[in-house]
Amino acid sequence: VFGSAGGGPRHPDWYYNLVAHPRVEVEFGDDTFSATATVLSGPKRDEVYARQVEVFPAFGDYEKKTTRVIPVVTLTRYEAQ
């Protein structure tokens, strides 16, 4: 997931929630699953963000609108215990 906030000056509130509580429940279509949120950084973050810009060019515009680094968070599925 991408914390673009439309290129706004602040990270979206949900980003801070994921950082504070990385164990989450994801709803994707008809599927619901447990996942762990991990914030990407450095070259890996840049690579994933660049792929997002290729698919959705508006994300490139968001980057140009802000001085902050737009967060990229992976959600990795796990089996709840």
N, C-alpha and C positions, 0 to 999 in steps of 0.2 A: 504494500500500500504506500501511497505517496502523500506526504503532508504538504501539498502545494499551497493550500489556502488561497488558490487563485492568484498566487504571486504576492499575497499580502505580506506585511512586515513581521508577522508573528506566526509561529507554528500553531496549527489547530489544537484545540484543547484535547481532542482524542489522542493526539500524539503523546502528551504528558501522561495521560491515563495509561497508555500502553507501556511507557517507560517505567511507571510506578508499579504496574500490575501486568507483567508480560504473559501470564497464563490467561487465555481468552477462549470464548466460544465464538465460532465463526458460523454465520449463516450464508450459504452460497447456493442460490436457487432453492431446491428442495433438500439440500444436504446441510446438516449441522454437525460440526465437529470441534473438538478441543485442539488448541494450537498454542504455540509459544511464539511471542513477538520478539524479533531481534532487529535492532537498528543496525543498518549497514553503514560502513564508513570507508573512506579512501577510495582506491581504484575499483573495488567491488561495487560500492554505492554508485560511483560515476558510470560504470558499465551498465548497471541495471537502469539507471535514470536515462542514459542515452538510448537504450532500447525502447523505453517508454516514449521518448520524444519521437522516435521513428514511427511508432504505431499511432501516437496521438500528438501531433505537432504542437498543439496548444501548450503542452508541458514545457516546451522550449520558450514560449512566450512568458510563462509563469516565472521561469528562472531569470529572464531579463528584467522583470518588474521588481525584483527584490534583491537585497544585498545578502540575505541569509542563505545558507545551504539548505535546500529543500530536503527534508528527511525521507529516507526510503526504509521501509520496515518490511521484513519478511515474516510471514505467518507459516510456521512449520507445524503440520498436523502431528498429533501424538495421541496415543490411546490413554484415556482417562483411567486412573486407578481407582 
